[in-house]
Amino acid sequence: PATVFTDDNEDDDAKIMLLDTEVYLISTKEVNVASYTQLMAAVINNANIKLTADITLSQEVTIQNNKIVTIDLNGHTLNRNLTTATDKGHVLTVASGSQLTINDSSDNPDTPEYDGTGVIKGAYTANGGAIDNAGTLIFNAGTIKTHQCTDKGAAIWNRSGATATITGGVVTGNTSTNNGAAIWNEGTLCMQG
């Protein structure tokens, strides 16, 4: 779990976060993203990302070690659009020591059964599908669908030593030839809501 330290100055564009025993400076300024190139730049800079368009990804998006990133799907789609198994065919990869939070501001908090229109789809890989998590994943809203893999979780592969917390959203229509069409857990998994 992460601890965030803030002060009363609302003009700050960053916060200090303690994750495990490491201290990180994270951006609190929202960055609007409408393309793969913008998304990659924002991920590198620990950004609080809000999608403003659907994005088809030519490569997986990796949250590198020591990065803390939030992606607000905002009713849009992240799509790998793969039709055959590909090495590194995930949509998102969370490296050890990093944290990814996925939200969807199109979600209506007054209607619990509605989990927004934001979608993560189109991964196809041997192990794991949409999200390959070796760090910390917090999935609050959105839909993870139509991913394929031959083994270990077509929607989420939560690796040994990793932590995944799922508080909302939908996981549907994912397929695995062998194990875990939805989630394959080797680490710590907490499902709420």
N, C-alpha and C positions, 0 to 999 in steps of 0.2 A: 504494500500500500504506500501511496505517496502522501507526503505532507507538504502543503503549499503555504508559504509565508508571504503575506501582503502587508501594505500599510494603507493609510487612509487617503492617500493621494490618488484621486481617480484619473489623473492624467498619465499615470505610468503605463507604458506599453509592454512591461515585462513583470514577471513574478519569479521568485526564487522557489524552487521545488526540491525537496529531499526525497529521493527514491532509493529505498534500501539504505545504503551508506554514502551514496553519491549526491552531490549538490548540483543542480542544473538551473540555468537561466532560461525561462521559457517566455515566448511571446504571448501577450494577451490581446494583441491587436488582431482583428479579424482580417484575413487576406482572401479576397474574392478570386476564384480560380475558374477558368473556362477552357483550359487546354492541358494536354499532357505535359508540355514544357513548363507551364506555370505551376502545375501540381508538383512536379519534381523539384523545382526551385523552392517552393514553399515548404516541402518536406525537409529539405536540407537545412532550412532555417528555423526548425522547431515551431512552425507556424500553427495558428488557430485558423484552419482552412474552411472556407464556405464555397461549395460548388455553385456556379452560376450557369452551368450548362452540362449536358451529358458529355462524357469523355470516353472515347475508345482508346484503350491503352495498347501501345505497341510492345511494351515490356511490363513486367511486374513492378509495382512501386514498393521500394524497400525502405522501411524506417530503420535507419542505421543505428548501431550501438550508441548509447548515450543521447538519443533524440527523444523528445516528448512532443507528440503531434496529436491534434484533434482534427478530425474531418467531419464536417457537417454536410451530409448528402444533400440537404435542402431540396428534397424532392427530385433530385437528378440521379443519373446512372453512371457508375464506373463499370466499364465493360471490356473484358479481354477479347471477346468474340472469337474464341478458339474452337475449332471443330475436330482437332486431333491432339493427342497427348504431346505435350511439349515440356522439355526441361525448363524449370522456372516459369511454368505456365500459370502461376498464381496471379491473383489480382493484387493482393497486399501481402508483404512479408514483414514481420516484426522481429528484428534481431534481438538477441539476448542483451539485456541492459537498457532496452528502449521501451517506450510506452505508446500505444495507439488507442485513442478513444474515438468511437464512431457514433455520431448523433444524426438525427434527421429533423431539422426544424420545421419540416412540413407535417410532422407528427402533431396530432391534436391531443393535448394532455387531458382534455375533458372527456375523451372517449378511449378508455383503456384498450379496447379491442382493435383500435386503429393504430397502426405503427408507421405511418408516413408512406410516402410514395417513392422515397429514395431506394435505389437498388444497386447491389453489387452482384455482377453476373459474368458468365462467359469464361470461367477458368477451366483448364483441362490439363492435368499433369499426372505423373505417376503417383506421388505421395502428397497428400493434402490437396486441397482444391482452392477455394476462394482466398482463405486467409491462412498462412503458414505462420504460426505464432511461437516464437522462442523467447519472448519477453513478457510484457504485460499488455493484455488486450481488454478493453472495456467496450462492450457492444450495448448501446442504449436504445437504438431505434434503427429502422430501415429494414430492408429485405435482402437476404442472401439466397439467391436462387439460380437454378440451371447450371450448376458446376458439375464437372465430371473428374473422377480420378480412378486409378486402379487400386489404390489402397490408402488407408489412414485419413478419412474424413474429407468428404467432398466440399463441405461448407467451411469447417474449421478444423485444422490440425493443431492441437495444443500440445506442444512438445514437452518432453521431460524437463522439469525445472521452470517451466513457463506458468503463468497465471492468466486465466481467462474469466472475466466476470460478464455475465449476460443478464441485463436487467429488463430488456424489452426487445422488440423487433420480431421478425419472422424468418424462419429457415425452412425453405420448401423446394421441392423439385430437384434435389441434388442426388447424384448417383455415384456409387462406388462399386467396382467389380468385386472387391473382396471385403473390406471392412469399413464401417462407419460412413454411411451415406450422408449423414448430417455432421456429427462431431466425433472426432477421434481424440480422446484425452489421455495423455501420458503425464500431465502435470497436475496443477490445481485448477479445478473448475467450479465456479459458483454460479448457479442459475437462480435468479430472483424474478418475482413478478408473474 
